[in-house]
Amino acid sequence: MSGSGNLLEHVLDHKYFGILELEGLKFGLTQHLLMLIATGVCLLAMVSVAARRRVSGNPSRLAALVEGIILVVRNEIVYPAMGEKYGRKYLNFFLTITSLILASNILGLIPALHIGHFAFGGTATGNFWINLGLASIVYIVGIACAVWEHGLGTYLGSFLPPGVPWILAPLIWFIEWAGMLMKHIVLAIRLTANMMAGHLVLFATLGIIAIIIEKISSVPAQLLLSIGPILLALAIFLLELLVAFIQTAIFAILSAIFFGMAVNPHH
């Protein structure tokens, strides 16, 4: 099945055109990447409107929502993970990452729109490579900020526990470094798996409805037999909405902890 008849079209990614090919790897614009860019643009517009309403002295519900997200990320995620000193300095970075993932998770619940061979929509955070890119940004920025704050020598030395024999130091350092790298990769895997799993279950449930409509010609029988799958799909959709918030929180909390371990090793 292909096109709009495929229930998995919302989950699968589609490449529109290539931009660069390097050693067999092709880089270009894809459906999920376009969705991520569109999500970022929507977030910028939302924050801009909320900020203008706030400055004008006529705050709206949108401004209250934005302020609520900022307070939760600051007080419940960033400050506890790395302390107020470093948390205040790098709060904007985590606000950006957290908002982008949350908005992508929520907008990903909207079915993709198909216009001919072009499809817009889908869950960008259901794509492992996009999630790996986000986790890599957290990892690289964390290293850069740690080196900026404490110097390269201090950062590299933070991987070694006190009292380690010099002969074991290279091995311990490599294990600790590889462990930190793997933690960020697991961040991407965790987010991808959780966002994909719910969507696959939801589309499998919708597939039951499609089979009922296809196999049974009686409209009353179709309606009767579809009630159960429809209610189940609605329950799964509401669960997916909850999962969107939970998985955003998990990604943000773990990222802040790993980031805090790098920039504030003594915290």
Secondary structure, 3 states (H helix, E strand, C coil): CCHHHCCCCCCCCCEEEEEEEECCEEEEEEHHHHHHHHHHHHHHHHHHHHHHHHHCCCCCHHHHHHHHHHHHHHHHHHHHHHHHHHHHHCHHHHHHHHHHHHHHHHHCCCCCEEECCEEECCCHHHCHHHHHHHHHHHHHHHHHHHHHHHCHHHHHHCCCCCCCCCCCHHHHHHHHHHHHHHHHHHHHHHHHHHHHHHHHHHHHHHHHHHHHHHHCCCHHHHHHHHHHHHHHHHHHHHHHHHHHHHHHHHHHHHHHHHHHHHHCCCC
